[in-house]
Amino acid sequence: MKPQCLIFTAKITNRLRYTMDLVFSEQLGIAYELTSDAERFLAWEGAGLVYGDQALSKGVFQQSVSLLFEREINSQELKAFNLDGLKAFFPVYQRTSLLPFDVFAAIFYLVSRYEEYLPFVSDAHGRFEADSSVLSALKILDQPIVNLWINLLETKLKAVFPDLKITRKTYRFVPTYDIDAAWAYLHKGLIRSLGGYLKDIFKGDFKEMNQRTAVLRSKEQDPFDTFALQLSMQQQYKLRPIYFILFADYGHNDKNISVRNRHFQQLIKYLGDYADIGIHPSYASFEDKHLLKQEVSKLSAVLNREINCSRQHFLRMNLPETYHNLIEQDILHDYTMGYASQPGFRAGIADDFYFYDLDHDVKTRLRIHPFTVMDGTLRDYLKLDAEAALEKATALIKTVKAVNGKFILLWHNETLSDQKRWTGWQNVYQTLVEEALP
């Protein structure tokens, strides 16, 4: 296919090619070609872009910084400033530059998660926290700034090349569930059930003890068993959600039902008939790739099909090791990219993209799908009530729709119980689903 746009640069690197693929091929739908042949570029009669230190005698010029031409990982001086109502960084100073900042370097810096390879202070779970991010520092974590920069680039290119055919994506919505505990009381075995009673007695929580007894005696439905409601909503709104199943041995932070429990296995098969199933790698497997392999293999055996998507339990992720381990298990899609403490856009983009391995300086086959908001973030970290949570999340949905991005919602089965700390949140979820529909 003949390219619509020829891009001249003195040096072609993996970083550069990855970024141009993301911007031109994936986001703008423009067939392009990179060249370091100045004579070929000057003879080109179509749309042309010069990316580098100096302009040529033809073609629109975008001045670069050095980031996309480097191989090392170094601390970067970002120098943020305001541009047309947006924050930008990596400023450039030649007046003939299409934009006054290196938009391609800025996009790469965020999407590659460059800052997460640099030294940082982790939280109690070893996670890179929202407060450590440049987007939080600039107070734009709630903006899909990469999408907005690309919109700005599109406007500039169309002004110079009005015949340039641009094909943008349409808005998409993907509901997802993390199944950390399929049931609150059922199918936990004698020892765990007795332990639960002892805990209730120690706390003097007789209401909890009575509910536990009612559920175990089949007098009341388990509060975490909201799967029929989920299926009803899937049918009503024609949804195809993704379930991430914690399928691991019991541990301090891994408290789902035993992987050998037949009721749990039947539930997984039932969910798999109506939705996609992914692995929710356990807390214990965070730095143990052999344990991760076992969990993926066991879940695959239950479903009798390959598992190719995942989301880390507790959102524990350490770049690039976590993604290396997933790739080794033939995981092709990961949905962990997001913060527990803040909603918004961890990678600055409201869309999926390929993981770029900075350590090896190569684009990988692992596709990253950032989520925008999680129930626990709204309730536990931000301390919002149901009404305020709905307002916050609805604003994010509108933001994603405005850039034709992909809105991924992270919810838990227990949140839909509409009991105790989650009273009123069933309505929050249903309203959000209705708002998020295309």
KACORTA-V420475 format. One line per field, one symbol per residue. psi: psi as a letter, one per 30 degrees, with the letter a starting at -180 (. if undefined). A space follows every 50 residues. Layout:
psi: ???
This chain:
psi: kkkekkjkkfkkleeeeeeeeeeeeeefhkklkkkgjeeeeffkfakkkk jaeklaflkkkjklafefglfljlkkjeiklkjhglkllhklfkffkekg ljeeeeeeeeefheffflkljlafggkkleffleeeefhgfgkieeeeee eeeeeeeeeeiffkjkjlllklkjklkkiejekeelhfleeeeeeeeeee eefgifeeeeeeeeefggfkkkffigeeeeeeeeeeghlilkkjkjillk legjhalkffkeeeeeeeeeeffflkklkiklefgegjfeeeeeeeeeee eefhlkkgllkkkghkkjkgeeeeeeefggkfkkgfjlkefklbjeggkh lllkkjjeefhkklgkkkjklekkeeeeeeefhkleeeeeeeeeeeeeee efghakjkkjlleffgfglbfgkffeeeeeeeeeefk.
